[in-house]
Protein backbone atom coordinates (compact mmCIF):
# COMPACT_ATOMS: atom_id res chain seq x y z
CA UNK A 1 0.00 0.00 0.00
CA UNK A 2 1.35 3.42 -0.95
CA UNK A 3 0.72 6.24 1.53
CA UNK A 4 -0.82 9.41 0.16
CA UNK A 5 1.57 12.21 -0.66
CA UNK A 6 1.89 15.43 1.32
CA UNK A 7 3.42 17.70 -1.26
CA UNK A 8 1.40 20.89 -0.72
CA UNK A 9 2.28 23.21 2.13
CA UNK A 10 -0.11 23.52 5.07
CA UNK A 11 -1.78 26.85 5.78
CA UNK A 12 0.40 29.08 7.92
CA UNK A 13 -0.35 31.39 10.82
CA UNK A 14 3.01 33.22 10.76
CA UNK A 15 1.87 36.14 8.65
CA UNK A 16 2.67 34.43 5.35
CA UNK A 17 0.13 34.17 2.55
CA UNK A 18 -2.89 31.96 3.27
CA UNK A 19 -3.59 28.86 1.20
CA UNK A 20 -5.88 29.52 -1.74
CA UNK A 21 -9.03 27.39 -1.83
CA UNK A 22 -11.59 26.53 -4.52
CA UNK A 23 -14.90 25.13 -3.30
CA UNK A 24 -16.88 23.35 -6.01
CA UNK A 25 -20.34 22.29 -4.97
CA UNK A 26 -20.21 25.25 -2.61
CA UNK A 27 -23.98 25.44 -2.11
CA UNK A 28 -24.37 21.82 -0.96
CA UNK A 29 -23.82 20.31 2.49
CA UNK A 30 -20.07 19.77 2.09
CA UNK A 31 -19.59 23.12 0.37
CA UNK A 32 -21.44 25.19 2.95
CA UNK A 33 -19.64 23.44 5.80
CA UNK A 34 -16.32 24.03 4.04
CA UNK A 35 -17.04 27.74 3.98
CA UNK A 36 -17.88 27.55 7.70
CA UNK A 37 -14.47 26.00 8.33
CA UNK A 38 -12.77 28.67 6.21
CA UNK A 39 -14.58 31.38 8.17
CA UNK A 40 -13.33 29.84 11.42
CA UNK A 41 -9.70 30.30 10.30
CA UNK A 42 -9.76 33.42 8.10
CA UNK A 43 -5.98 33.97 8.27
CA UNK A 44 -5.29 30.45 6.97
CA UNK A 45 -7.40 30.36 3.81
CA UNK A 46 -8.36 32.56 0.89
CA UNK A 47 -11.37 31.42 -1.15
CA UNK A 48 -10.53 32.26 -4.77
CA UNK A 49 -13.20 30.20 -6.57
CA UNK A 50 -16.62 28.77 -5.80
CA UNK A 51 -19.08 26.89 -7.98
CA UNK A 52 -22.36 25.00 -8.07
CA UNK A 53 -24.72 23.46 -10.59
CA UNK A 54 -27.80 25.69 -10.35
CA UNK A 55 -28.13 27.53 -7.02
CA UNK A 56 -27.75 31.11 -8.23
CA UNK A 57 -29.15 32.83 -5.14
CA UNK A 58 -26.87 31.06 -2.69
CA UNK A 59 -23.85 31.37 -5.00
CA UNK A 60 -24.40 35.13 -5.12
CA UNK A 61 -24.65 35.32 -1.34
CA UNK A 62 -21.42 33.33 -0.98
CA UNK A 63 -19.67 35.50 -3.57
CA UNK A 64 -20.62 38.66 -1.68
CA UNK A 65 -19.36 37.19 1.59
CA UNK A 66 -16.06 35.60 0.44
CA UNK A 67 -15.22 37.74 -2.64
CA UNK A 68 -13.76 34.96 -4.83
CA UNK A 69 -12.16 35.96 -8.10
CA UNK A 70 -14.18 33.30 -9.94
CA UNK A 71 -17.71 31.91 -9.62
CA UNK A 72 -18.66 28.91 -11.79
CA UNK A 73 -22.12 27.56 -12.55
CA UNK A 74 -22.67 24.18 -14.15
CA UNK A 75 -25.96 25.08 -15.80
CA UNK A 76 -24.74 27.44 -18.52
CA UNK A 77 -28.25 28.83 -19.07
CA UNK A 78 -28.00 30.54 -15.67
CA UNK A 79 -24.65 32.26 -16.32
CA UNK A 80 -26.13 35.58 -17.45
CA UNK A 81 -28.40 35.78 -14.41
CA UNK A 82 -25.46 34.96 -12.14
CA UNK A 83 -23.19 37.54 -13.79
CA UNK A 84 -25.75 40.28 -13.17
CA UNK A 85 -25.72 39.67 -9.42
CA UNK A 86 -22.16 38.81 -8.38
CA UNK A 87 -19.86 41.59 -7.13
CA UNK A 88 -18.21 43.76 -9.76
CA UNK A 89 -15.00 42.29 -11.12
CA UNK A 90 -15.97 38.67 -10.38
CA UNK A 91 -15.41 36.37 -13.34
CA UNK A 92 -18.26 33.96 -14.13
CA UNK A 93 -17.49 30.61 -15.74
CA UNK A 94 -20.22 28.36 -17.12
CA UNK A 95 -20.87 24.71 -17.87
CA UNK A 96 -18.92 21.61 -16.93
CA UNK A 97 -15.83 23.19 -18.49
CA UNK A 98 -16.26 26.16 -16.18
CA UNK A 99 -16.45 24.00 -13.06
CA UNK A 100 -13.37 22.07 -14.20
CA UNK A 101 -11.45 25.28 -14.93
CA UNK A 102 -12.27 26.63 -11.46
CA UNK A 103 -10.69 23.45 -10.02
CA UNK A 104 -7.28 24.53 -11.35
CA UNK A 105 -7.24 27.97 -9.75
CA UNK A 106 -6.32 27.19 -6.14
CA UNK A 107 -3.78 25.25 -4.12
CA UNK A 108 -6.56 23.27 -2.42
CA UNK A 109 -9.68 22.16 -4.27
CA UNK A 110 -12.74 20.90 -2.39
CA UNK A 111 -14.89 18.72 -4.64
CA UNK A 112 -18.37 18.57 -3.15
CA UNK A 113 -20.06 18.39 -6.56
CA UNK A 114 -22.84 15.79 -6.73
CA UNK A 115 -22.83 13.09 -9.40
CA UNK A 116 -20.75 12.64 -12.53
CA UNK A 117 -20.13 16.36 -12.91
CA UNK A 118 -17.69 15.89 -10.05
CA UNK A 119 -15.50 13.50 -12.05
CA UNK A 120 -14.30 16.26 -14.36
CA UNK A 121 -13.54 18.45 -11.34
CA UNK A 122 -11.48 15.66 -9.80
CA UNK A 123 -9.51 15.07 -13.00
CA UNK A 124 -8.90 18.78 -13.57
CA UNK A 125 -7.61 19.33 -10.03
CA UNK A 126 -5.25 16.35 -10.07
CA UNK A 127 -4.01 17.03 -13.60
CA UNK A 128 -3.15 20.56 -12.47
CA UNK A 129 -1.13 19.20 -9.54
CA UNK A 130 -3.47 20.47 -6.82
CA UNK A 131 -4.43 19.06 -3.46
CA UNK A 132 -7.91 17.59 -3.86
CA UNK A 133 -10.20 17.37 -0.84
CA UNK A 134 -12.58 14.81 -2.27
CA UNK A 135 -16.21 14.33 -1.26
CA UNK A 136 -17.49 13.17 -4.67
CA UNK A 137 -18.01 9.40 -4.57
CA UNK A 138 -18.50 8.94 -8.31
CA UNK A 139 -14.93 10.06 -8.92
CA UNK A 140 -13.50 7.06 -7.14
CA UNK A 141 -16.23 4.43 -7.39
CA UNK A 142 -17.24 4.81 -11.04
CA UNK A 143 -14.21 6.71 -12.31
CA UNK A 144 -11.50 4.82 -10.44
CA UNK A 145 -9.68 3.52 -13.56
CA UNK A 146 -9.58 7.04 -15.01
CA UNK A 147 -8.61 8.83 -11.80
CA UNK A 148 -5.81 6.36 -11.06
CA UNK A 149 -3.86 7.56 -14.10
CA UNK A 150 -3.68 11.20 -12.96
CA UNK A 151 -2.93 10.70 -9.25
CA UNK A 152 0.79 10.56 -9.99
CA UNK A 153 0.82 14.06 -11.48
CA UNK A 154 3.65 16.01 -9.80
CA UNK A 155 2.25 18.01 -6.89
CA UNK A 156 -1.15 16.29 -6.95
CA UNK A 157 -2.51 14.67 -3.82
CA UNK A 158 -5.89 13.36 -2.78
CA UNK A 159 -7.21 13.76 0.76
CA UNK A 160 -10.59 12.11 1.36
CA UNK A 161 -13.28 14.18 3.07
CA UNK A 162 -15.64 11.26 3.69
CA UNK A 163 -15.53 10.76 7.47
CA UNK A 164 -14.54 7.08 7.27
CA UNK A 165 -11.78 7.49 4.72
CA UNK A 166 -10.48 10.63 6.36
CA UNK A 167 -10.31 8.61 9.58
CA UNK A 168 -8.28 5.90 7.83
CA UNK A 169 -6.00 8.56 6.34
CA UNK A 170 -5.33 9.90 9.84
CA UNK A 171 -4.78 6.45 11.34
CA UNK A 172 -2.30 5.49 8.62
CA UNK A 173 -0.03 8.28 9.82
CA UNK A 174 0.64 6.17 12.94
CA UNK A 175 2.61 3.47 11.12
CA UNK A 176 4.22 2.22 7.94
CA UNK A 177 2.06 1.17 5.00
CA UNK A 178 3.82 -2.19 4.78
CA UNK A 179 2.82 -2.95 8.40
CA UNK A 180 -0.95 -2.53 7.84
CA UNK A 181 -2.94 -5.74 8.40
CA UNK A 182 -6.43 -4.44 7.62
CA UNK A 183 -8.72 -1.44 7.50
CA UNK A 184 -11.86 -1.41 9.65
CA UNK A 185 -14.61 0.84 8.32
CA UNK A 186 -17.30 1.63 10.87
CA UNK A 187 -21.00 1.82 10.01
CA UNK A 188 -23.77 3.26 12.15
CA UNK A 189 -26.05 0.44 11.04
CA UNK A 190 -28.66 2.93 9.84
CA UNK A 191 -32.29 2.97 10.92
CA UNK A 192 -32.80 -0.79 10.49
CA UNK A 193 -29.94 -2.15 12.61
CA UNK A 194 -30.98 -5.34 14.36
CA UNK A 195 -33.93 -6.12 12.09
CA UNK A 196 -34.09 -9.43 10.20
CA UNK A 197 -34.72 -9.82 6.50
CA UNK A 198 -38.29 -10.86 7.29
CA UNK A 199 -38.88 -7.73 9.38
CA UNK A 200 -37.50 -5.55 6.58
CA UNK A 201 -39.81 -6.91 3.89
CA UNK A 202 -42.45 -4.22 4.44
CA UNK A 203 -40.54 -1.14 5.68
CA UNK A 204 -41.57 2.19 4.16
CA UNK A 205 -39.88 5.30 2.83
CA UNK A 206 -40.29 7.34 6.02
CA UNK A 207 -38.63 4.58 8.05
CA UNK A 208 -35.70 4.35 5.64
CA UNK A 209 -35.15 8.11 5.85
CA UNK A 210 -35.07 8.18 9.67
CA UNK A 211 -31.30 7.94 10.20
CA UNK A 212 -30.40 7.77 13.90
CA UNK A 213 -27.16 9.79 13.72
CA UNK A 214 -26.51 11.78 10.56
CA UNK A 215 -28.60 14.35 8.71
CA UNK A 216 -28.13 13.63 5.00
CA UNK A 217 -29.96 13.78 1.69
CA UNK A 218 -32.58 11.13 0.81
CA UNK A 219 -30.39 9.06 -1.50
CA UNK A 220 -27.45 8.61 0.84
CA UNK A 221 -29.81 8.07 3.79
CA UNK A 222 -31.45 5.17 1.95
CA UNK A 223 -27.95 3.89 1.09
CA UNK A 224 -27.20 3.91 4.80
CA UNK A 225 -30.35 1.91 5.49
CA UNK A 226 -29.31 -0.80 2.98
CA UNK A 227 -25.60 -0.66 3.94
CA UNK A 228 -24.84 0.11 0.30
CA UNK A 229 -23.14 3.28 1.49
CA UNK A 230 -20.67 1.13 3.40
CA UNK A 231 -20.18 -1.14 0.40
CA UNK A 232 -19.38 1.87 -1.77
CA UNK A 233 -16.95 3.04 0.90
CA UNK A 234 -15.20 -0.34 0.78
CA UNK A 235 -14.59 0.23 -2.94
CA UNK A 236 -13.39 3.77 -2.21
CA UNK A 237 -10.99 2.51 0.47
CA UNK A 238 -9.49 -0.01 -1.95
CA UNK A 239 -9.01 2.67 -4.61
CA UNK A 240 -7.72 5.34 -2.23
CA UNK A 241 -5.30 3.29 -0.18
CA UNK A 242 -4.43 0.30 -2.38
CA UNK A 243 -5.54 -2.23 0.25
CA UNK A 244 -6.89 -5.57 -1.07
CA UNK A 245 -10.57 -6.29 -0.47
CA UNK A 246 -9.77 -9.22 1.82
CA UNK A 247 -8.05 -6.73 4.14
CA UNK A 248 -10.99 -4.30 4.36
CA UNK A 249 -13.65 -5.13 6.95
CA UNK A 250 -16.86 -3.43 8.05
CA UNK A 251 -17.97 -3.25 11.67
CA UNK A 252 -21.25 -1.76 12.91
CA UNK A 253 -20.75 0.95 15.53
CA UNK A 254 -24.09 2.69 16.27
CA UNK A 255 -22.66 5.59 18.31
CA UNK A 256 -20.66 6.93 15.29
CA UNK A 257 -17.82 8.06 17.56
CA UNK A 258 -15.11 5.81 16.08
CA UNK A 259 -15.06 6.82 12.42
CA UNK A 260 -12.75 4.01 11.28
CA UNK A 261 -9.68 2.08 12.40
CA UNK A 262 -6.43 0.63 11.09
CA UNK A 263 -5.05 -2.64 12.46
CA UNK A 264 -1.31 -3.22 12.16
CA UNK A 265 0.56 -6.51 11.89
CA UNK A 266 1.48 -6.53 15.58
CA UNK A 267 -2.19 -6.40 16.59
CA UNK A 268 -2.25 -2.71 17.49
CA UNK A 269 -5.39 -0.88 16.35
CA UNK A 270 -5.39 2.89 15.82
CA UNK A 271 -8.79 4.60 15.75
CA UNK A 272 -9.92 8.12 14.92
CA UNK A 273 -12.63 9.30 17.29
CA UNK A 274 -14.78 12.41 17.49
CA UNK A 275 -18.39 13.44 17.71
CA UNK A 276 -20.13 13.26 14.31
CA UNK A 277 -19.19 16.55 12.63
CA UNK A 278 -18.20 16.75 8.97
CA UNK A 279 -16.32 19.98 9.60
CA UNK A 280 -13.53 17.97 11.21
CA UNK A 281 -12.59 15.92 8.08
CA UNK A 282 -13.10 19.02 5.94
CA UNK A 283 -10.72 21.02 8.12
CA UNK A 284 -8.24 18.15 8.13
CA UNK A 285 -8.18 18.06 4.33
CA UNK A 286 -7.82 21.84 4.07
CA UNK A 287 -4.97 22.13 6.59
CA UNK A 288 -3.10 18.85 5.96
CA UNK A 289 -0.49 17.99 7.14
CA UNK A 290 -1.12 20.58 9.87
CA UNK A 291 -4.29 20.71 11.96
CA UNK A 292 -6.67 23.58 12.54
CA UNK A 293 -6.85 25.07 16.04
CA UNK A 294 -10.67 24.84 15.98
CA UNK A 295 -11.92 21.68 17.80
CA UNK A 296 -14.80 20.47 15.63
CA UNK A 297 -16.32 17.28 17.07
CA UNK A 298 -14.43 17.40 20.37
CA UNK A 299 -15.58 14.70 22.82
CA UNK A 300 -16.64 15.29 26.42
CA UNK A 301 -15.23 12.05 27.81
CA UNK A 302 -17.25 12.40 31.00
CA UNK A 303 -20.44 12.11 28.97
CA UNK A 304 -19.38 9.64 26.28
CA UNK A 305 -20.88 6.44 27.70
CA UNK A 306 -20.63 3.04 26.02
CA UNK A 307 -19.15 2.27 22.60
CA UNK A 308 -20.63 -0.81 20.88
CA UNK A 309 -19.33 -2.88 17.97
CA UNK A 310 -20.94 -5.75 16.09
CA UNK A 311 -20.74 -7.59 12.79
CA UNK A 312 -23.10 -6.49 10.01
CA UNK A 313 -26.00 -8.81 9.16
CA UNK A 314 -25.07 -9.72 5.60
CA UNK A 315 -28.25 -11.74 5.03
CA UNK A 316 -30.54 -8.81 5.87
CA UNK A 317 -28.32 -6.23 4.16
CA UNK A 318 -27.25 -7.88 0.89
CA UNK A 319 -25.97 -4.69 -0.72
CA UNK A 320 -22.75 -4.87 1.28
CA UNK A 321 -21.65 -8.12 -0.36
CA UNK A 322 -22.83 -6.93 -3.77
CA UNK A 323 -20.40 -4.03 -3.47
CA UNK A 324 -17.55 -6.35 -2.48
CA UNK A 325 -18.35 -8.51 -5.53
CA UNK A 326 -18.33 -5.52 -7.90
CA UNK A 327 -15.08 -4.27 -6.41
CA UNK A 328 -13.40 -7.63 -6.84
CA UNK A 329 -14.60 -7.81 -10.45
CA UNK A 330 -12.93 -4.44 -10.95
CA UNK A 331 -12.67 -2.34 -14.10
CA UNK A 332 -16.10 -0.72 -14.68
CA UNK A 333 -18.14 -3.10 -12.50
CA UNK A 334 -18.21 -0.53 -9.66
CA UNK A 335 -19.64 1.97 -12.14
CA UNK A 336 -22.42 -0.52 -12.93
CA UNK A 337 -23.03 -1.07 -9.22
CA UNK A 338 -23.26 2.65 -8.54
CA UNK A 339 -25.61 3.29 -11.47
CA UNK A 340 -27.88 0.36 -10.66
CA UNK A 341 -28.10 1.40 -7.04
CA UNK A 342 -28.90 5.02 -7.89
CA UNK A 343 -31.72 3.94 -10.18
CA UNK A 344 -33.08 1.41 -7.67
CA UNK A 345 -33.02 3.92 -4.80
CA UNK A 346 -34.82 6.47 -6.98
CA UNK A 347 -37.47 3.86 -7.80
CA UNK A 348 -37.91 3.15 -4.10
CA UNK A 349 -38.24 6.84 -3.22
CA UNK A 350 -40.82 7.17 -6.00
CA UNK A 351 -42.83 4.33 -4.45
CA UNK A 352 -42.33 2.02 -7.44
CA UNK A 353 -40.52 -0.77 -5.59
CA UNK A 354 -40.16 -2.01 -2.02
CA UNK A 355 -37.06 -1.38 0.08
CA UNK A 356 -36.08 -5.06 -0.06
CA UNK A 357 -36.20 -4.95 -3.87
CA UNK A 358 -33.30 -2.48 -4.05
CA UNK A 359 -30.75 -5.27 -3.54
CA UNK A 360 -32.57 -7.47 -6.06
CA UNK A 361 -32.35 -4.75 -8.72
CA UNK A 362 -28.65 -4.21 -8.11
CA UNK A 363 -27.90 -7.95 -8.12
CA UNK A 364 -29.79 -8.53 -11.36
CA UNK A 365 -28.03 -5.59 -13.02
CA UNK A 366 -24.60 -6.83 -11.95
CA UNK A 367 -25.47 -10.26 -13.34
CA UNK A 368 -25.79 -8.55 -16.71
CA UNK A 369 -22.45 -6.73 -16.47
CA UNK A 370 -21.07 -6.66 -20.00
CA UNK A 371 -18.28 -4.20 -20.84
CA UNK A 372 -15.79 -4.45 -23.67
CA UNK A 373 -12.12 -4.65 -22.61
CA UNK A 374 -10.21 -1.40 -22.28
CA UNK A 375 -8.21 -0.24 -25.27
CA UNK A 376 -4.41 0.21 -25.28
CA UNK A 377 -4.70 3.70 -23.78
CA UNK A 378 -6.86 2.52 -20.87
CA UNK A 379 -10.26 3.74 -19.79
CA UNK A 380 -11.63 7.17 -20.71
CA UNK A 381 -14.30 9.37 -19.16
CA UNK A 382 -16.51 8.37 -22.10
CA UNK A 383 -16.07 4.69 -21.17
CA UNK A 384 -17.25 5.45 -17.64
CA UNK A 385 -20.25 7.42 -18.89
CA UNK A 386 -21.22 4.67 -21.34
CA UNK A 387 -20.99 2.01 -18.62
CA UNK A 388 -23.16 4.14 -16.34
CA UNK A 389 -25.77 4.60 -19.06
CA UNK A 390 -25.80 0.89 -19.95
CA UNK A 391 -26.25 -0.11 -16.32
CA UNK A 392 -29.11 2.36 -15.87
CA UNK A 393 -30.90 1.01 -18.94
CA UNK A 394 -30.63 -2.54 -17.67
CA UNK A 395 -31.63 -1.58 -14.13
CA UNK A 396 -34.70 0.28 -15.42
CA UNK A 397 -35.71 -2.83 -17.39
CA UNK A 398 -35.37 -4.91 -14.24
CA UNK A 399 -37.41 -2.40 -12.24
CA UNK A 400 -40.14 -2.36 -14.89
CA UNK A 401 -40.38 -6.14 -14.84
CA UNK A 402 -40.66 -6.15 -11.05
CA UNK A 403 -43.38 -3.49 -11.14
CA UNK A 404 -45.31 -5.34 -13.83
CA UNK A 405 -45.06 -8.70 -12.05
Secondary structure, 3 states (H helix, E strand, C coil): CCCCCCCCCCCCCCCCCCEEEEEECCCCHHHHHHHHHHHHCCCCEEEEEEEECCCHHHHHHHHHHHCCCEEEECCHHHHHHHHHHCCCCCEEEEHHHHHHHHCCCCCEEEECCCCCHHHHHHHHHHHCCCEEEECCHHHHHCCHHHHHHHCCCCCCEEEECCHHHHHHHHHHCCCCHHHEEEEEEEECCHHHCCCCCCCCCCCCHHHHCCCCCCCCCHHHHHHHHHCHHHHHHHHHHHHHHCCCHHHEEEEECCCCCEEEEEEECCCCEEEEECCCCHHHHHHHHHHCCCCCCCCCCCCCCCCCCCCCCEECCCCCCCHHHHHHHHHHHCCCHHHHHHHHHHHHHHHHHCCCCCCCHHHHHHHHHHHCCCCCCCCCCCCCHHHHHHHHHHHHHHHHHHHHHHHHC
